[in-house]
């Protein structure tokens, strides 16, 4: 899973921190899949869906998780406005 390998350090930095799961396709971020509260590296304690999209976390599209210090509600609102203009 190429995307996972590329951002291994970023995933490690998420220990116990709010994170965001993004869908990646051919190196480009397509959309936010979910917000997650990481209990420990590689384990999702809670996933809050942003939309009804489903994806295989170990699939070929790839998933990356990054720290997101920004306000979660603001991000969610912005994504809803983009998805449902």
C-alpha positions as CSV (number, residue, x, y, z in Angstrom):
1,X,0.0,0.0,0.0
2,X,2.0,2.9,-1.4
3,X,0.2,5.8,0.3
4,X,0.6,4.1,3.7
5,X,4.4,3.6,3.2
6,X,4.9,7.2,2.1
7,X,3.4,8.7,5.2
8,X,4.5,6.2,7.8
9,X,6.0,8.9,10.0
10,X,2.7,10.9,9.9
11,X,0.8,7.9,11.0
12,X,3.2,7.3,13.8
13,X,2.7,10.9,14.9
14,X,-1.1,10.3,15.3
15,X,-0.6,8.3,18.5
16,X,-3.7,9.3,20.6
17,X,-4.5,12.3,18.5
18,X,-7.5,13.3,16.4
19,X,-6.9,12.3,12.8
20,X,-8.5,12.4,9.4
21,X,-8.7,9.6,6.9
22,X,-8.4,10.7,3.3
23,X,-9.1,8.7,0.1
24,X,-6.1,8.8,-2.2
25,X,-6.1,8.0,-5.9
26,X,-3.0,8.2,-8.0
27,X,-1.3,10.4,-5.5
28,X,-4.1,12.9,-5.3
29,X,-6.5,13.5,-2.3
30,X,-10.0,12.8,-3.6
31,X,-12.0,13.5,-0.5
32,X,-12.2,13.0,3.3
33,X,-13.6,9.6,4.1
34,X,-13.9,9.9,7.9
35,X,-12.7,11.5,11.0
36,X,-11.0,9.2,13.5
37,X,-9.9,9.3,17.1
38,X,-6.7,7.1,17.2
39,X,-6.4,5.1,20.4
40,X,-3.1,3.7,19.2
41,X,-1.1,3.4,16.0
42,X,-3.0,1.5,13.3
43,X,-6.2,1.1,15.3
44,X,-9.3,3.2,14.9
45,X,-11.3,3.6,18.1
46,X,-14.1,5.6,16.4
47,X,-14.9,6.5,12.9
48,X,-17.3,9.3,12.2
49,X,-18.4,9.1,8.5
50,X,-18.5,12.2,6.4
51,X,-20.4,10.6,3.6
52,X,-21.7,7.2,2.5
53,X,-18.6,6.3,0.5
54,X,-17.1,3.0,1.5
55,X,-13.6,1.9,0.8
56,X,-11.3,-1.0,1.6
57,X,-8.7,0.4,4.1
58,X,-6.2,-2.1,2.7
59,X,-7.3,-1.7,-0.9
60,X,-5.4,-0.5,-3.9
61,X,-6.7,3.1,-3.7
62,X,-4.7,3.6,-0.4
63,X,-5.6,5.5,2.7
64,X,-3.5,8.0,4.6
65,X,-4.1,9.3,8.0
66,X,-2.8,12.7,9.1
67,X,-2.9,14.9,12.1
68,X,-5.5,17.7,11.7
69,X,-5.3,20.6,14.2
70,X,-8.0,22.5,12.4
71,X,-11.6,22.6,13.8
72,X,-13.4,19.4,12.9
73,X,-16.8,21.0,12.6
74,X,-15.5,23.6,10.2
75,X,-13.9,20.9,8.1
76,X,-17.1,18.8,8.1
77,X,-19.2,21.9,7.0
78,X,-16.8,22.7,4.2
79,X,-16.8,19.1,2.9
80,X,-20.7,19.0,3.0
81,X,-20.8,22.3,1.0
82,X,-18.4,20.8,-1.6
83,X,-20.4,17.5,-1.8
84,X,-23.8,19.1,-1.8
85,X,-23.5,22.5,-3.4
